[in-house]
Amino acid sequence: MNSAPGIITDQVTCRFCSKQVPRTQLVGTPQRGFACQRCVEWHFHALGVLGGEVPKGCQCCNKPWDALKEESNGVEVRMYAVPKDGIYQLLCAQCKDAYVQKRRDLYGKTEYGADLKL
């Protein structure tokens, strides 16, 4: 029985999301580390949202902006540009709250963390 060889691609781990990504979809240098195109695009999108752009959605749960608005039943939807894994990530309120709880080391000794009783 002769099996066909699998396709082997040169993959590298993204320093932000830790996913294996083909080298052709990375930016960076070996000295600093590589970032996948998706993480870099989301980072710049989060910066754009801070400057007034309409959000595409949540980077964590992948819900699009329209779905988040629809789920809100007419209540204003807030998005948060959170420094996460070394870049800004755009998170919905639910994902932001879960992330903040996990990162007591960052927020616990701040006024924000005190308000949340971290």
TORVOTI-419081 format. One record per residue: x, y, z negated of N, C-alpha, C in turn; residue in three letters. Coordinates in steps of 0.05 Angstrom, whole numbers, always signed. Atoms other than C-alpha are relative to their C-alpha. Example, Ala and Ser with C-alpha at 12.3 -4.5 7.8 and 13.67 -1.06 7.14 Angstrom:
BEGIN
+--------+--------+--------+--------+--------+--------+--------+--------+--------+-----+
:   n_c1 :   n_c2 :   n_c3 :  ca_c1 :  ca_c2 :  ca_c3 :   c_c1 :   c_c2 :   c_c3 :  aa :
+--------+--------+--------+--------+--------+--------+--------+--------+--------+-----+
:    +18 :    -24 :     +0 :   +246 :    -90 :   -156 :    +18 :    +24 :     +0 : Ala :
:    -16 :    -24 :     +1 :   +273 :    -21 :   -143 :    -15 :    +22 :    -14 : Ser :
+--------+--------+--------+--------+--------+--------+--------+--------+--------+-----+
REM end
This chain:
BEGIN
+--------+--------+--------+--------+--------+--------+--------+--------+--------+-----+
:   n_c1 :   n_c2 :   n_c3 :  ca_c1 :  ca_c2 :  ca_c3 :   c_c1 :   c_c2 :   c_c3 :  aa :
+--------+--------+--------+--------+--------+--------+--------+--------+--------+-----+
:    +17 :    -23 :     +0 :     +0 :     +0 :     +0 :    +18 :    +25 :     +0 : Met :
:    -16 :    -24 :     -4 :    +30 :    +65 :    +23 :    -16 :    +24 :     -8 : Asn :
:    +15 :    -24 :     +9 :     +8 :   +127 :    -15 :    +14 :    +25 :    +11 : Ser :
:    -10 :    -25 :    -10 :    +16 :   +197 :    +13 :    +12 :    +16 :    -23 : Ala :
:    -12 :    -16 :    +21 :    +62 :   +242 :    -26 :    -18 :    +24 :     -7 : Pro :
:    +16 :    -23 :     +8 :    +27 :   +297 :    -66 :    +13 :    +26 :    +10 : Gly :
:    -11 :    -26 :     -7 :    +36 :   +369 :    -47 :    +13 :    +12 :    -24 : Ile :
:    -14 :    -12 :    +22 :    +88 :   +400 :    -90 :     +4 :    +30 :     +6 : Ile :
:     -4 :    -29 :     -4 :    +88 :   +475 :    -99 :    +18 :    +10 :    -23 : Thr :
:    -17 :    -13 :    +20 :   +137 :   +518 :   -136 :    -17 :    +17 :    -18 : Asp :
:    +18 :    -15 :    +18 :    +96 :   +540 :   -196 :    +16 :    +10 :    -25 : Gln :
:    -12 :    -14 :    +23 :   +115 :   +587 :   -253 :    -22 :     +7 :    -20 : Val :
:    +19 :     -7 :    +21 :    +80 :   +602 :   -319 :     -2 :    +30 :     -2 : Thr :
:     +5 :    -29 :     +4 :    +48 :   +671 :   -324 :     +6 :     +6 :    -29 : Cys :
:     -7 :     -7 :    +28 :    +75 :   +706 :   -386 :    -23 :    +11 :    -15 : Arg :
:    +24 :    -11 :    +14 :     +6 :   +735 :   -402 :    -21 :    -21 :     -5 : Phe :
:    +22 :    +19 :     +4 :    -46 :   +680 :   -390 :    +10 :    -29 :     -3 : Cys :
:    -13 :    +27 :     +3 :     +3 :   +620 :   -393 :     -9 :    -20 :    +20 : Ser :
:     +9 :    +19 :    -21 :    -28 :   +589 :   -330 :    +23 :     -4 :    +19 : Lys :
:    -19 :     +7 :    -22 :    +15 :   +554 :   -278 :    -10 :    +12 :    +25 : Gln :
:     +8 :    -14 :    -24 :    +13 :   +597 :   -216 :    +21 :     -3 :    +22 : Val :
:    -20 :     +2 :    -21 :    +46 :   +588 :   -148 :    +17 :    +25 :     +1 : Pro :
:    -20 :    -22 :     +0 :   +108 :   +632 :   -142 :     -9 :    +23 :    +18 : Arg :
:     +9 :    -21 :    -19 :    +75 :   +669 :    -84 :    -21 :    +18 :    -12 : Thr :
:    +21 :    -17 :    +12 :    +22 :   +697 :   -131 :    +10 :    +13 :    -26 : Gln :
:    -12 :    -11 :    +24 :    +70 :   +725 :   -183 :    +14 :    +26 :     +6 : Leu :
:    -17 :    -24 :     -1 :   +104 :   +792 :   -196 :    +18 :     -1 :    -24 : Val :
:    -18 :     -1 :    +23 :   +163 :   +804 :   -241 :    +28 :    -10 :     +7 : Gly :
:    -27 :     +9 :     -3 :   +234 :   +782 :   -251 :     +6 :    -22 :    -20 : Thr :
:     -7 :    +21 :    +19 :   +267 :   +722 :   -285 :     +8 :    +12 :    -28 : Pro :
:     -9 :    -12 :    +25 :   +297 :   +769 :   -338 :    -23 :     +8 :    -18 : Gln :
:    +23 :    -10 :    +15 :   +230 :   +799 :   -359 :    -23 :    -21 :     -2 : Arg :
:    +22 :    +19 :     -1 :   +184 :   +742 :   -340 :    -19 :     +7 :    +23 : Gly :
:    +18 :     -4 :    -23 :   +131 :   +734 :   -287 :    -29 :     +2 :    -10 : Phe :
:    +29 :     -4 :     +5 :    +58 :   +756 :   -287 :    -15 :     -8 :    +25 : Ala :
:    +16 :     +7 :    -23 :     +4 :   +728 :   -243 :    -15 :    +24 :    +11 : Cys :
:    +13 :    -22 :    -13 :    -31 :   +773 :   -194 :    -26 :     +7 :    -14 : Gln :
:    +26 :     -4 :    +13 :    -98 :   +764 :   -231 :     +4 :    +17 :    -26 : Arg :
:     -4 :    -16 :    +25 :    -70 :   +790 :   -298 :     +8 :    +28 :     +6 : Cys :
:     -9 :    -27 :     -7 :    -36 :   +849 :   -265 :    -24 :    +17 :    +11 : Val :
:    +24 :    -14 :    -11 :   -100 :   +867 :   -226 :    -19 :     +8 :    -23 : Glu :
:    +18 :     -6 :    +22 :   -142 :   +863 :   -290 :    +12 :    +23 :    -17 : Trp :
:    -13 :    -21 :    +16 :    -91 :   +906 :   -328 :     -5 :    +28 :    +13 : His :
:     +4 :    -26 :    -14 :    -95 :   +962 :   -275 :    -30 :     +7 :     +1 : Phe :
:    +29 :     -6 :     +0 :   -171 :   +955 :   -272 :     -8 :    +11 :    -27 : His :
:     +6 :    -10 :    +27 :   -175 :   +965 :   -348 :     +9 :    +29 :     -2 : Ala :
:     -9 :    -28 :     +0 :   -133 :  +1028 :   -340 :    -18 :    +18 :    +16 : Leu :
:    +18 :    -15 :    -16 :   -179 :  +1050 :   -285 :    -27 :     +5 :    -14 : Gly :
:    +25 :     -3 :    +15 :   -240 :  +1039 :   -329 :     +4 :    +22 :    -22 : Val :
:     -6 :    -22 :    +19 :   -207 :  +1083 :   -382 :     -1 :    +27 :    +14 : Leu :
:     +0 :    -25 :    -15 :   -203 :  +1135 :   -327 :    -27 :     +6 :    +13 : Gly :
:    +27 :     -5 :    -10 :   -277 :  +1129 :   -309 :    -11 :    -19 :    +21 : Gly :
:    +11 :    +20 :    -19 :   -284 :  +1070 :   -261 :    -21 :    -17 :    -13 : Glu :
:    +21 :    +18 :     +9 :   -343 :  +1024 :   -267 :    +14 :    -28 :     -5 : Val :
:    -13 :    +26 :     +5 :   -321 :   +958 :   -300 :    -11 :    -22 :    +19 : Pro :
:     +9 :    +24 :    -15 :   -323 :   +893 :   -259 :    -14 :    -20 :    -18 : Lys :
:    +10 :    +20 :    +19 :   -340 :   +853 :   -321 :    +20 :     -6 :    -21 : Gly :
:    -18 :     +8 :    +22 :   -306 :   +817 :   -378 :    +21 :    -19 :    +10 : Cys :
:    -21 :    +17 :     -9 :   -239 :   +786 :   -365 :     +1 :    -26 :    -16 : Gln :
:     -1 :    +24 :    +16 :   -247 :   +735 :   -421 :    -22 :    -20 :     +6 : Cys :
:    +22 :    +19 :     -5 :   -316 :   +705 :   -411 :     -9 :     +0 :    +30 : Cys :
:     +5 :     -1 :    -28 :   -318 :   +724 :   -337 :    -28 :     +8 :     +8 : Asn :
:    +27 :    -10 :     -7 :   -388 :   +754 :   -340 :     +3 :    +25 :    +16 : Lys :
:     -1 :    -25 :    -16 :   -397 :   +805 :   -285 :    -15 :    +23 :    -14 : Pro :
:    +12 :    -24 :    +11 :   -417 :   +876 :   -302 :    -31 :     -1 :     +1 : Trp :
:    +29 :     +0 :     -4 :   -488 :   +867 :   -274 :    -13 :    -20 :    -20 : Asp :
:    +11 :    +19 :    +19 :   -499 :   +805 :   -318 :     +1 :    +11 :    -28 : Ala :
:     -2 :    -11 :    +27 :   -475 :   +841 :   -380 :    -21 :    +22 :     -4 : Leu :
:    +21 :    -20 :     +2 :   -522 :   +899 :   -365 :    -28 :    -13 :     -2 : Lys :
:    +26 :    +14 :     +1 :   -580 :   +851 :   -353 :     -5 :    -12 :    -27 : Glu :
:     +3 :    +12 :    +26 :   -568 :   +815 :   -419 :     -5 :    +20 :    -22 : Glu :
:     +2 :    -21 :    +21 :   -568 :   +881 :   -457 :    -28 :    +10 :     -5 : Ser :
:    +28 :     -8 :     +3 :   -643 :   +892 :   -448 :     -2 :    +31 :     -2 : Asn :
:     +3 :    -29 :     +0 :   -633 :   +966 :   -433 :    +18 :    +15 :    -20 : Gly :
:    -18 :    -13 :    +19 :   -583 :   +979 :   -489 :    +26 :     +5 :    +14 : Val :
:    -25 :     -7 :    -13 :   -519 :  +1013 :   -468 :    +21 :    -22 :     -4 : Glu :
:    -21 :    +21 :     +1 :   -464 :   +962 :   -452 :    +27 :    +14 :     -4 : Val :
:    -27 :    -11 :     +5 :   -395 :   +978 :   -481 :    +20 :    -21 :     +7 : Arg :
:    -22 :    +17 :     -7 :   -331 :   +950 :   -454 :    +25 :    +11 :    -15 : Met :
:    -23 :     -8 :    +16 :   -264 :   +951 :   -491 :    +25 :     -7 :    +15 : Tyr :
:    -27 :     +5 :    -11 :   -194 :   +958 :   -462 :    +17 :     -7 :    -24 : Ala :
:    -14 :    +11 :    +24 :   -157 :   +915 :   -513 :    +29 :     -8 :     +8 : Val :
:    -27 :    +10 :     -5 :    -81 :   +907 :   -515 :     +1 :    -29 :     -9 : Pro :
:     +0 :    +29 :     +6 :    -78 :   +831 :   -510 :    +20 :    -14 :    +17 : Lys :
:    -21 :    +14 :    -15 :    -20 :   +787 :   -490 :    +19 :    +18 :    +15 : Asp :
:    -19 :    -18 :    -12 :    +22 :   +848 :   -472 :    -11 :    +17 :    +22 : Gly :
:    +12 :    -17 :    -20 :    -27 :   +880 :   -423 :    -28 :     +8 :    -10 : Ile :
:    +27 :     -7 :     +7 :    -94 :   +914 :   -427 :    -19 :    -19 :    +14 : Tyr :
:    +20 :    +17 :    -11 :   -152 :   +867 :   -418 :    -27 :    +13 :     -6 : Gln :
:    +27 :    -12 :     +3 :   -224 :   +890 :   -408 :    -19 :    -21 :    -11 : Leu :
:    +16 :    +20 :    +13 :   -269 :   +853 :   -457 :    -28 :    +12 :     -7 : Leu :
:    +26 :     -8 :    +10 :   -343 :   +855 :   -473 :     +0 :     +0 :    -30 : Cys :
:     +1 :     -3 :    +29 :   -364 :   +868 :   -545 :     +3 :    -27 :    -14 : Ala :
:     -2 :    +26 :    +12 :   -372 :   +794 :   -561 :    +28 :    -12 :     +1 : Gln :
:    -27 :    +10 :     -3 :   -304 :   +774 :   -534 :    +20 :    +17 :    -16 : Cys :
:    -17 :    -18 :    +15 :   -271 :   +835 :   -566 :     -2 :     -7 :    -30 : Lys :
:     +4 :     +7 :    +28 :   -301 :   +816 :   -634 :    +15 :    -26 :     -7 : Asp :
:    -14 :    +25 :     +4 :   -275 :   +745 :   -628 :    +30 :     +3 :     +0 : Ala :
:    -29 :     -5 :     -1 :   -206 :   +769 :   -608 :    +10 :    +14 :    -25 : Tyr :
:     -9 :    -15 :    +23 :   -201 :   +818 :   -665 :     +1 :    -18 :    -25 : Val :
:     +0 :    +19 :    +22 :   -219 :   +764 :   -715 :    +24 :    -18 :     +0 : Gln :
:    -23 :    +18 :     -3 :   -163 :   +720 :   -688 :    +26 :    +15 :     -5 : Lys :
:    -24 :    -15 :     +2 :   -113 :   +777 :   -691 :     +1 :    +18 :    -25 : Arg :
:     -2 :    -14 :    +26 :   -116 :   +797 :   -764 :    +28 :    +12 :     -4 : Arg :
:    -27 :    -10 :     +3 :    -41 :   +805 :   -760 :     +4 :    +28 :    +13 : Asp :
:     -2 :    -26 :    -12 :    -51 :   +865 :   -714 :    -18 :    +21 :    -13 : Leu :
:    +21 :    -19 :     +9 :   -114 :   +896 :   -742 :     -5 :     +1 :    -30 : Tyr :
:     +7 :     +3 :    +29 :   -116 :   +874 :   -815 :     +9 :    +23 :    -17 : Gly :
:    -11 :    -22 :    +17 :    -74 :   +932 :   -843 :     -7 :    +27 :    +11 : Lys :
:     +8 :    -26 :    -11 :   -109 :   +986 :   -803 :    -27 :     +8 :    -12 : Thr :
:    +26 :    -10 :     +9 :   -169 :  +1029 :   -820 :    -22 :    -16 :    +14 : Glu :
:    +20 :    +16 :    -15 :   -207 :   +992 :   -766 :     -3 :    -28 :    -12 : Tyr :
:     +1 :    +26 :    +13 :   -189 :   +925 :   -798 :    -13 :     +1 :    -27 : Gly :
:    +12 :     -4 :    +26 :   -209 :   +951 :   -866 :    -30 :     +3 :     +2 : Ala :
:    +29 :     -3 :     -4 :   -277 :   +971 :   -839 :    -13 :    -26 :     +6 : Asp :
:    +10 :    +27 :     -6 :   -285 :   +900 :   -813 :     +4 :    -20 :    -22 : Leu :
:     -7 :    +18 :    +23 :   -260 :   +871 :   -879 :    +16 :    -24 :     +9 : Lys :
:    -17 :    +22 :    -10 :   -206 :   +831 :   -844 :    +19 :     -9 :    -21 : Leu :
+--------+--------+--------+--------+--------+--------+--------+--------+--------+-----+
REM end
